[in-house]
Amino acid sequence: MNYCMQEVYEVHPAAGGNCYMQSADYCTYIEENQGYSSCDAQVLHGNNIYMEQAWAVNQPYTCSYPGNVFKSEYSDMDMALNQYNQPEYFTEEKPTFSQVQSPSYSQKKGYIPSYLDKDELCVVCGDKATGYHYRCITCEGCKGFFRRTIQKNLHPTYSCKYEGKCVIDKVTRNQCQECRFKKCIFVGMATDLVLDDSKRLAKRKLIEENREKRRREELQKTIGHKPEPTDEEWELIKIVTEAHVATNAQGSHWKQKRKFLPEDIGQAPIVNAPEGGKVDLEAFSQFTKIITPAITRVVDFAKKLPMFCELPCEDQIILLKGCCMEIMSLRAAVRYDPESETLTLNGEMAVTRGQLKNGGLGVVSDAIFDLGMSLSSFNLDDTEVALLQAVLLMSSDRPGLVCVERIEKCQEGFLLAFEHYINYRKHHVSHFWPKLLMKVTDLRMIGACHASRFLHMKVECPTELFPPLFLEVFED
């Protein structure tokens, strides 16, 4: 067996046996199964001068006897060290070969806190230190030993067979619990820092709360650093917003200028008809009075966007016919009034859910009212409504389009500017942007449902009640 260390102890006659003095270049070789036959166990642990040297803080410690067997005056036979003064609790688990080979084990063993030097040693046993534990820099083994000793009040049960003078190092630390505990106290480990179960759970809870708080702060920082519109995007946003404001009836004064549809029109359910199955012609005629100017405003909005005007005329018509009901529904939904439970159509006519349903829209009215109730919590401004309209207008999946890639690129430009504007607005609704995008899907569904409902209205209502522009837009 090769015992070769940086600092070992040389044979010294004053000790009366085989003790070692410090020698930086000294190596000693001992044959396998050879013990210190000439070494008396009491003398080995009995020289105070060398013991004081071994107990010094940050001193590398070496075993006073080899790791296989030894002879002492207390026994006439060889005694294995692992059978000597080794309580079953505190035996340190050795990793299996497969555990040592695993990446997770090597990462765990290789972790060094930033405040430690790379090769800093445990002040108790001289093993590699893992951190600052109970006011001292120690290894995981000594930290756990000290914690368990205090928590379970085990130190009164410890006893040393060598008058409390054992040398404690990483080889011998498990062979004398009393001397190991005394060494922990001697180097300054604080018993008052060891927590009982309740305090430990409270501390763990506090640590988790702090971690969660830090995660939230990091998330807020991430959100705070999301990109905002570029100069080019601001120019695009300005064009779209101005187009919407110029074509949005009554603007921000719609509440003061709206007129409620009389309660006796379209309010009562139609007798002997399934829900939304029949059309109240009086209510329908009222709605047709405002449908033409509402459609005209959507067309005017589109014509104020340069990228739309640059498209072929055929594509412009397809895009307008596809998005018209969606944009009109959006403009009505953002004017939902929770107090009166009404929507204001074209900025002038306030209607209830029942009136809109019986006036021809049927179940489509429920979808528009539900959208209005949902959007009321979003607190959208004119720019956000305008950008939503632009995204709906430039939908490249409308059947029959020629310049699909060009339209898709325009929509992507609107979406990117829209997202950056949302970042700029800093809404306090969680996941605001994805939730708002879902409203585009809802509006597309409303448009599809209305196309089906339009066929039903043509059957139920006289042709003369339909304005020409209404038929031109919604007929295939």
ABEGO torsion letter per residue (X at the ends): XBBBBABBBBBBAAAGBBBBBBBAABBBBBBBGBBBAABBAAAAAABAAAAAAAABBGBBBBBABBABBBBBAABABBBBAAABGBBABGBBBBBBAAAAABAAAAAAAABBBAABBAABBBAAAGBBBAEBBGGBBBBAAAAAAAAAAAAAGAAAABBBAAGGABBBBAAAAAABAAAAAAAAAAAGBBAAABBBAAAAAAAAAAAAAAAAAAAAAAAAAAAAABBBBBAAAAAAAAAAAAAAAAABBGEAAAAAABBBBBAABGABBBBGBBBGABBBAAAAAAAAAAAAAAAAAAAAAAAABAAAAABBAAAAAAAAAAAAAAAAAAAAAAABBAAAGBBBBGGABBBBAAAAAAAGAEAAAAAAAAAAAAAAAAGBBAAAAAAAAAAAABBAABBGBABAAAAAAAAAAAAAAAAAAAAAAGBABBGAAAAAAAAAAAAAAAAAAAAAAAAAAAAABBAAABBAAAAAAABX
